[in-house]
Amino acid sequence: MLAALASGATGGAAGLTLVDEDVANPANGMVAYVTNGWATPWMVGAVHLCLTGDSLIDRSGRGVAITGTATFLPVNGGNLQATTVTSTTTATVPTGGTAYGWLNSGGVWRFCRSIADWSGYVTEAGGTLTIGAGLVYTRLVYTVTPLTPTQLAKIEAADRLLFDVGASMLLGGTSNAVSSLDRDPLTGRLVCGTGDGVSVFKGLRRVSYFDEVVLAATTSDTVRGVALRGGSLLIGTAAEVGVVQDAIGGKEAILAGGPRPVGAGFNARGVTTDATPLDLAPRVPIGERETVMIEARIVGRVVGAADTERLTYVRRATYYRDAGGGITLQGSVQTSGTDTEVTGAADATLAITADWVTARVTGVTGKRIRWEATFTVTRISEENSYAA
């Protein structure tokens, strides 16, 4: 049963599920499962087998039966484990798929992007996947969904960090029961509360773990709620509430000339299928007593093999909001450079929606267009500047 939800993640009694959605083609999305005993790589589309390196148990969720024998050892002292095949291993899978994962050759780990990359150790014929004796591997996935170069690059980059000495990728503690989740929109870090502490993830790697041993001020590991923004982590347990803060606060980092953790930019996305205007999400919030300059670089691409529109726009505008008032546009939305478009009816702009500013796009009738906007936000207010 689903117990917790955050951007790109869900949680329940069985552990944590990470989701990388493909808005234009949902069937091509990626998912990864994380527990306190094992964790999968990103799995693409219709996956029929996932061997994570710690056992000959299928972790794809399909429960595929596997025959063969192997031994298992940690990699570089971290959570990642490697499988050494001691007798031919087989599994029944649909025909015509491909296998990706990591192969160890001469002590060097190499990412395999297809069955052809496995040096003959991994083959598929007549619905039987065969893994040859002598292979040393980890995080092997078999899928019947064609993989794009972008997906493969993301899978490889996310996994490569797990080979670092002592790298963690599992839920900390002894509990798989996820009770609360939150994702920091400024850093992308995901915080996960369970029945035995709090784990913080950056991508697939766990970067922190907190329990009552680490946080001496708390007496309970049973987490009821978590929230993470910038350098501040709020933890609510069955007994008390605690706050964990980075060593340097946001305003002090600004004065020291360091990077500002309070909102630089983000991406917004959406899909149009006709000429009806669409507000991309997420949007830019503007609070009272704030003045904000927003620049949005907006790109639209027709879904499919050929992009028949090739839409690009750059928009910039300044907004302000006085105490007790609504958002006001200073002047007009400005165009930077020259718009690129094939159909003149397509368009993009910035627009006010209640307490937010959004990238508003207009598509083309009869065409499915995926849109992405990269925002750069510069704001000043009485809440984030000592000048007040």
Steps between C-alpha positions, in 0.01 A plus 500: 500500500625849410589692816715789375539705183751756372616627161638196318456263795244291687531293815317230691545197722731325250744788449572796273416531130676760285335607174646679197192571290507546122212746460480462123528118503397366843577137402869596466533634853752366752455366852736389779419316824687558829480298822730453798635178348526564125447770239450485123647720230271707280278250315357606165154409372394134491772344717486119537809436712718700740798348682646751744822312578415387854310180407342299218159646585311694236438854634290622203177417682410215261652225713673324211645160596879476460715190489876487557753570775712802589693672777459858618747757637484874588654749258745754650360457850162657416143373461557396138563127453638296210396155378754241383322233293622153603267300274294598196202710608173508303164677518189499282439838333315636195700484180646801324605699804833644607713490815696783663714506813859482626770248408833460676787423266850473643398693810345787305125566502346575158140599422331275241227671297369196311537121484778546243713679764515204742791328321290189432418435867137617470281366217130459425354234272149355480386683813790384720750746640831331569782638717825311456718362779796720590321832446535761774214749479268728691165673435402299193162593348309335213230708330298474180469879475751663260736727691602847387859629527374757752350231724814287485719799583284582803504139624878481468559837668271417794659159555861613463482694829415176682847358423666764720667367814241453774209629287150443642183438301266324745247629750679552829396307808293183533163617365365501143175671602511847343281741695592839349679646198605846384718627216693826522420694179822700538747210522302200372580303816233255618440440872333177607365429848444140612431306819874515574640842415541737205692438177598779258560414134664685212399302195542130582770561761422542868698797627381518864328293767364627832367307798490556877866393523613770256254759633563487873209736570243248374380186675290336226585353157135476397466782249158659442594784266795663321558825310814616318577845359845633424719433799220419747354155572197475730431159657189409695518176698260315728657685796622843387589734213860575400677723252827422320671796335800529270804665655453823300157661489358656184554867586851435627585323174379805307712739704802271463464507124408131482222339298154603601287205612170687484380467143704538183307312235311188401333327205129496415338254261177418319346351184260660250293317239325800343506882495352541850738702726660294777672614822814294561567368849646572747460878517681790667344616829520870587430607856403835642780761519696330224644621169598224260669484160419184306663369184359189333663309216220296344539211254229296329552181301249292304492146644628242253787429266483839326456840667287696255473816712835564683365764739729717714426821691673718761279720718593739782285708732503681834220454755436658838252450780441754773370423848134398479497513120513269203775436248561783251699482175744790463467615140461202266642154439814544291629281218872426495644414159290353220230237548543173312181341369358337188131564562434865580200414721728345764613730779643528851486773765501564875165546673364575849281230657377596849813502723724353231672581171490224241646422159194492272539320167275462197540189289390401150174326412544130433856479636618356831772737623709455812604830660776577746585837655816579694442784746759735640351688796657799676298632792539744785267552795494597864520130579828415325707817509672671789441829318148504645 
